[in-house]
Amino acid sequence: MGGEVARLAIHDPPYNLAAFELRSVGTFIDWCKKWLISTEAALASDSSLYVWLGADQNNGFQPFPDFLLMMRDQHFQPRSLITMRNQRGYGTQKNWMAVRQELLYYTKGKPVFNIDAEYTDIPKILRGYYKEINGRRMENLERSHSDTIRAGNVWVDIQQIFYRMEENVSGCYAQKPIKCIDRIIRASSNPGDLVIDFFAHSGTTLLASEILKRKCFTVDIDPIYAEISIRRLERFRATGRLGWQNGHPFEEEVPDIKASAIPTSVDSAQEVLF
Ligand SMILES: C[S@@+](CC[C@H](N)C(=O)[O-])C[C@H]1O[C@@H](n2cnc3c(N)ncnc32)[C@H](O)[C@@H]1O
């Protein structure tokens, strides 16, 4: 990183679920510790860390609780456990449909938190909660700072990626919506800050950082995903497009493959597996 330190880390590692390469929980957690140590070294003294993680309901909910316990020994303050709701879930008729994605928020020192980023586009409609302020009875809509509700730690307003969306990147089974990464970046960094992401995949953090005028360093162990991330950024810079709605990142090299033949999300992979 040439001596630069980051203000924000957004990591979305493989979750140790069957859809990814399944390792023993202990091995997975030891591996997480390694990238957390690298993350801490790469972060400024006042900075934020967000980690997306899953829980395997068919296998003791691993690795989620194991990860939380391990984090107690790291040098980060736990701040919030956010749940993002997926529109489509997976599951059987004999269990609750799995529609959640967990997002952990930790901090180091006293980082920025821009509260404006937390407001959604959902109008505030709840009336009837009164409070006396300076002798005057005020209704809660009058008292509020915004006409829309705060996202809080349950995010219900984010459309998960599917192939018809403009930002879809065919072949990226675990792509996160730009909207959720945008929310994190706006809340926990300022323009010009450096953001890091050790698990680029479709390059969502890279792209959202570009749009929000942050700088981003990102990597992926798989050269295909590293290449996809580069192409996605280059395509955005050239055309303003966010993804490949009706095509795919390798259409120049392999024009015969149809976008519809490529699995697009981890949910479609999981539907096959469970
Ligand atoms: C869940 S996906 C990340 C999705 C990403 N947030 C997005 O929106 O596209 C995890 C990625 O981590 C990569 N990965 C797995 N092990 C890695 C490692 N040791 N170092 C770097 N990347 C790794 C995988 O190749 C995969 O692309």
The ligand as an SDF file (V2000), in Angstrom:
LIG
                    3D

 27 29  0  0  0  0  0  0  0  0999 V2000
  -18.2630  -13.5360   -1.3460 C   0  0  0  0  0  0  0  0  0  0  0  0
  -17.2030  -13.1120   -2.6650 S   0  0  0  0  0  0  0  0  0  0  0  0
  -17.0930  -11.3320   -2.5330 C   0  0  0  0  0  0  0  0  0  0  0  0
  -18.2300  -10.5950   -3.2290 C   0  0  0  0  0  0  0  0  0  0  0  0
  -18.0360   -9.1060   -3.4150 C   0  0  0  0  0  0  0  0  0  0  0  0
  -18.3540   -8.3800   -2.2080 N   0  0  0  0  0  0  0  0  0  0  0  0
  -18.9190   -8.5520   -4.5510 C   0  0  0  0  0  0  0  0  0  0  0  0
  -19.8150   -7.7380   -4.3020 O   0  0  0  0  0  0  0  0  0  0  0  0
  -18.7130   -8.9380   -5.6790 O   0  0  0  0  0  0  0  0  0  0  0  0
  -15.6530  -13.7370   -2.0790 C   0  0  0  0  0  0  0  0  0  0  0  0
  -14.4530  -13.5920   -3.0070 C   0  0  0  0  0  0  0  0  0  0  0  0
  -13.2650  -13.8690   -2.2360 O   0  0  0  0  0  0  0  0  0  0  0  0
  -12.2960  -14.4670   -3.0720 C   0  0  0  0  0  0  0  0  0  0  0  0
  -11.3020  -15.1250   -2.1900 N   0  0  0  0  0  0  0  0  0  0  0  0
  -11.3770  -16.3280   -1.5880 C   0  0  0  0  0  0  0  0  0  0  0  0
  -10.2690  -16.5490   -0.8490 N   0  0  0  0  0  0  0  0  0  0  0  0
   -9.4810  -15.4720   -0.9750 C   0  0  0  0  0  0  0  0  0  0  0  0
   -8.2020  -15.0900   -0.4490 C   0  0  0  0  0  0  0  0  0  0  0  0
   -7.5090  -15.9110    0.3460 N   0  0  0  0  0  0  0  0  0  0  0  0
   -7.7130  -13.8900   -0.7860 N   0  0  0  0  0  0  0  0  0  0  0  0
   -8.3870  -13.0530   -1.6060 C   0  0  0  0  0  0  0  0  0  0  0  0
   -9.5820  -13.3630   -2.1600 N   0  0  0  0  0  0  0  0  0  0  0  0
  -10.1280  -14.5430   -1.8390 C   0  0  0  0  0  0  0  0  0  0  0  0
  -13.1190  -15.3850   -3.9720 C   0  0  0  0  0  0  0  0  0  0  0  0
  -12.4050  -15.6590   -5.1840 O   0  0  0  0  0  0  0  0  0  0  0  0
  -14.4100  -14.5520   -4.2050 C   0  0  0  0  0  0  0  0  0  0  0  0
  -14.3100  -13.8290   -5.4060 O   0  0  0  0  0  0  0  0  0  0  0  0
  1  2  1  0
  2  3  1  0
  2 10  1  0
  3  4  1  0
  4  5  1  0
  5  6  1  0
  5  7  1  0
  7  8  2  0
  7  9  1  0
 10 11  1  0
 11 12  1  0
 11 26  1  0
 12 13  1  0
 13 14  1  0
 13 24  1  0
 14 15  1  0
 14 23  1  0
 15 16  2  0
 16 17  1  0
 17 18  1  0
 17 23  2  0
 18 19  1  0
 18 20  2  0
 20 21  1  0
 21 22  2  0
 22 23  1  0
 24 25  1  0
 24 26  1  0
 26 27  1  0
M  CHG  2   2   1   9  -1
M  END
$$$$
